Amino acid sequence: MARARLRRRPRGPRVSPAASEADRAGHDALFLGRTSDLARTDPEFVAFFDDFAFDETLRAVTGDLSRPERSMYRLGAVIAVGAVTEFRVMLGAALDDGVTPVQVKEIVYQATAYVGVARVVDFLHATNEVLTDRGVALPLDGRSTTTPETRGIAGLAKQKEIVGADAVDGMYANAPADARRFQEFLSGNCFGDYYTRDGLDVKQRELLTFSILVALGGADGQVEGHVKANLNVGSTRAQLLDVLTVLLPFVGYPRTLNGLAAVNEVAPPE
């Protein structure tokens, strides 16, 4: 222990030059703000977590994700783990880093399809409060591109674009008659109501979904399915690994390693 203490002497927080403004703000809020000064009460923890989350992991990313995109996918993950307080902090930092109010709303809306409205409603209220405090007029302009009459057809087409026509046709063909409704819900609601919206492009939505599912845990089959979907829409193995890298300090090793196993299974290294 003496050797460890010498190696990790308490010191002021340090953030890598590679960190974005969102990284820096998130770091400062996590360790120095609000009601607890963790840099004072838990200096050793702050020292090694600081080094890992805001230096080592950021030096490991390849740069295939923009700084705002990194913030977007972390926001989705924080929703999935249910951390409303940290979401508020990271949301403010993400806005400072170039994530737009429209993108923020789309992140929260899309999370509903994967974690349910019972969890998302608190994040939607938090988002509205943060945006209002920043002078953003609500509601924002609508981003829906479908109607109740078109959502089913449009959603099915979007689902086939992302998941693959053969895979979707197979899901419908293999669905028991009394459970076909769930396939129709996926097409009309998950893809027709959410994926057809403006505000995020299809690749961003798929990387967001991957982030949410990894952070949610217990959805290994769905994570693997959305690794395949990400490849279908043009995401790369490197981008998926970068998403896992920036999520790791916030969602932990078990969920990150489950996500890594899915990436390795579907998109093994060349």
C-alpha positions in Angstrom: 0.0 0.0 0.0 2.9 2.4 0.8 4.1 1.9 -2.8 0.7 2.7 -4.2 0.4 5.8 -2.1 3.7 7.0 -3.4 2.6 6.4 -7.0 -0.8 8.0 -6.5 -0.1 11.0 -4.4 -3.2 13.2 -3.8 -3.1 16.2 -6.2 -5.3 18.6 -8.0 -7.4 17.2 -10.8 -5.8 17.0 -14.2 -7.6 16.6 -17.5 -5.8 15.5 -20.6 -5.3 18.1 -23.4 -7.2 15.6 -25.6 -10.3 16.2 -23.5 -13.2 18.2 -24.9 -14.9 21.0 -23.0 -17.7 18.5 -22.2 -15.0 16.2 -20.7 -13.6 19.0 -18.6 -17.0 20.2 -17.4 -18.1 16.7 -16.6 -14.9 16.1 -14.7 -15.2 19.3 -12.7 -18.8 18.6 -11.8 -18.1 15.0 -10.8 -15.2 15.8 -8.5 -15.4 19.4 -7.5 -19.0 20.7 -7.6 -22.4 20.3 -6.1 -22.6 19.4 -2.4 -19.5 17.1 -2.1 -15.9 18.0 -2.7 -14.6 14.6 -3.7 -11.2 15.9 -4.5 -10.9 16.8 -0.8 -12.7 13.7 0.8 -11.5 11.1 -1.7 -8.2 12.3 -3.2 -6.7 9.0 -4.1 -9.9 7.9 -5.9 -10.1 11.1 -7.7 -6.4 10.8 -8.8 -6.7 7.4 -10.4 -10.2 7.9 -11.8 -9.1 11.2 -13.2 -6.1 9.6 -14.9 -8.2 6.8 -16.4 -11.4 8.5 -17.5 -10.0 11.9 -18.6 -6.6 10.9 -19.9 -5.9 7.2 -20.5 -9.1 6.4 -22.2 -9.2 9.6 -24.3 -5.7 8.9 -25.6 -6.8 5.4 -26.7 -9.6 6.6 -29.0 -8.9 6.7 -32.7 -10.6 10.0 -33.4 -13.3 8.5 -35.7 -16.0 10.1 -33.5 -16.3 13.9 -33.2 -16.3 15.5 -29.8 -20.0 16.3 -29.9 -20.8 12.7 -30.9 -18.8 11.4 -28.0 -20.9 13.5 -25.7 -24.1 12.4 -27.4 -23.4 8.7 -26.9 -22.4 9.2 -23.3 -25.7 11.0 -22.7 -27.6 8.0 -24.0 -25.6 5.7 -21.8 -26.3 7.8 -18.7 -30.0 7.7 -19.4 -29.8 3.9 -19.6 -28.1 3.6 -16.2 -30.6 6.0 -14.7 -28.2 8.7 -13.5 -30.4 11.8 -13.6 -28.1 14.0 -11.5 -25.1 13.2 -13.7 -27.2 13.6 -16.8 -27.9 17.2 -15.9 -24.2 18.0 -15.5 -23.2 16.1 -18.7 -26.1 17.7 -20.7 -24.9 21.2 -19.8 -21.3 20.2 -20.8 -22.5 18.6 -24.0 -24.4 21.7 -25.0 -21.2 23.7 -24.4 -19.3 21.3 -26.6 -21.6 21.7 -29.6 -24.4 19.2 -29.2 -27.6 21.0 -30.3 -30.9 21.2 -28.4 -32.5 19.3 -31.2 -29.9 16.5 -30.9 -30.4 16.4 -27.2 -34.2 16.0 -27.5 -33.7 13.2 -30.1 -31.4 11.3 -27.8 -33.9 11.4 -25.0 -36.8 10.5 -27.3 -35.0 7.6 -28.9 -34.0 6.2 -25.5 -37.7 5.7 -24.8 -37.8 2.8 -27.3 -35.1 1.0 -25.4 -35.5 1.8 -21.7 -39.1 2.8 -21.5 -40.9 6.0 -20.7 -41.0 5.2 -16.9 -37.2 5.8 -16.9 -37.1 8.5 -19.6 -39.7 10.8 -18.2 -37.3 12.1 -15.5 -34.6 12.8 -18.1 -37.1 14.6 -20.3 -38.1 16.9 -17.5 -34.4 17.4 -16.7 -33.7 18.2 -20.3 -36.5 20.8 -20.5 -35.2 22.5 -17.3 -31.7 22.7 -18.5 -32.7 24.0 -21.9 -35.1 26.5 -20.4 -32.4 27.8 -18.0 -30.3 28.4 -21.1 -33.0 30.4 -22.8 -34.1 27.8 -25.3 -37.7 28.3 -26.3 -39.8 25.1 -26.0 -41.3 23.3 -27.7 -38.7 23.0 -30.4 -39.9 22.7 -34.0 -41.3 19.3 -34.8 -39.0 16.7 -36.4 -41.4 13.9 -37.2 -41.6 12.8 -40.9 -44.4 10.3 -40.6 -48.1 10.4 -39.7 -50.3 7.8 -38.0 -51.2 6.6 -41.5 -47.6 6.4 -42.9 -45.6 5.3 -39.9 -46.1 1.6 -40.4 -44.9 1.5 -44.0 -42.2 4.1 -43.5 -41.0 2.3 -40.3 -40.8 -1.1 -42.0 -38.8 0.4 -44.8 -36.4 2.1 -42.4 -36.1 -1.2 -40.4 -35.2 -3.1 -43.5 -32.6 -0.4 -44.4 -31.0 -0.7 -41.0 -31.4 -4.4 -40.0 -31.6 -5.9 -43.5 -34.6 -7.0 -45.5 -34.0 -10.7 -45.2 -33.6 -10.5 -41.4 -36.8 -8.4 -41.0 -38.8 -10.7 -43.3 -37.5 -13.7 -41.3 -38.6 -12.1 -38.0 -42.1 -11.6 -39.4 -42.2 -15.1 -40.9 -41.1 -16.8 -37.7 -43.4 -14.8 -35.4 -46.2 -16.8 -33.9 -49.6 -15.5 -35.0 -50.5 -14.4 -31.5 -47.2 -12.5 -31.1 -47.0 -10.8 -34.5 -48.1 -7.6 -32.8 -44.6 -7.2 -31.4 -43.0 -7.2 -34.8 -45.6 -4.6 -35.9 -44.8 -2.5 -32.9 -41.1 -2.6 -33.8 -41.7 -1.5 -37.3 -44.4 1.2 -36.6 -43.2 2.5 -33.3 -39.5 1.9 -32.8 -38.6 2.5 -36.4 -41.6 4.5 -37.7 -41.9 6.9 -34.8 -38.2 7.3 -33.8 -35.8 6.3 -36.6 -37.6 8.3 -39.3 -37.3 11.6 -37.4 -35.0 14.4 -38.4 -32.3 15.7 -36.0 -29.9 12.7 -36.0 -28.8 10.8 -39.1 -29.3 7.1 -39.3 -25.7 6.3 -38.4 -25.8 8.5 -35.3 -29.0 6.8 -34.2 -27.5 3.4 -34.5 -24.4 4.3 -32.5 -26.7 5.9 -30.0 -28.8 2.7 -29.8 -25.6 0.7 -29.3 -24.6 2.9 -26.5 -27.9 2.7 -24.8 -28.1 -1.1 -25.0 -24.6 -1.6 -23.8 -25.2 0.6 -20.8 -28.6 -0.9 -20.1 -27.2 -4.4 -19.5 -29.1 -7.7 -19.9 -29.6 -7.1 -23.6 -26.8 -9.0 -25.1 -28.8 -10.3 -28.0 -30.0 -6.9 -28.9 -26.4 -5.5 -28.6 -25.2 -8.1 -31.1 -28.1 -7.3 -33.4 -27.3 -3.6 -33.3 -23.6 -4.2 -34.0 -24.7 -5.8 -37.2 -27.1 -2.9 -37.8 -24.3 -0.4 -37.3 -22.1 -2.2 -39.9 -25.1 -2.1 -42.3 -25.3 1.7 -42.0 -21.6 2.4 -42.3 -20.2 2.4 -38.8 -16.8 0.7 -38.4 -15.3 -1.6 -35.8 -13.0 1.3 -34.8 -16.0 3.5 -34.1 -17.8 0.9 -32.1 -14.6 0.3 -30.0 -14.3 4.1 -29.5 -17.9 4.3 -28.2 -17.1 1.5 -25.7 -13.9 3.2 -24.7 -15.6 6.5 -23.8 -18.5 4.7 -22.1 -16.3 2.4 -19.9 -15.6 4.7 -17.0 -19.4 5.5 -16.7 -21.0 2.1 -17.2 -18.3 -0.2 -15.8 -16.4 -3.3 -17.0 -19.1 -6.0 -17.2 -21.4 -4.1 -19.6 -18.5 -2.8 -21.6 -16.9 -6.3 -22.0 -20.3 -7.7 -23.0 -20.4 -5.0 -25.7 -16.9 -5.8 -26.7 -17.7 -9.5 -27.0 -20.6 -8.6 -29.4 -18.3 -6.5 -31.5 -15.6 -9.2 -31.7 -18.3 -11.8 -32.6 -19.8 -9.7 -35.4 -16.9 -7.6 -36.6 -13.7 -9.4 -35.6 -10.4 -7.7 -36.2 -8.9 -8.2 -39.6 
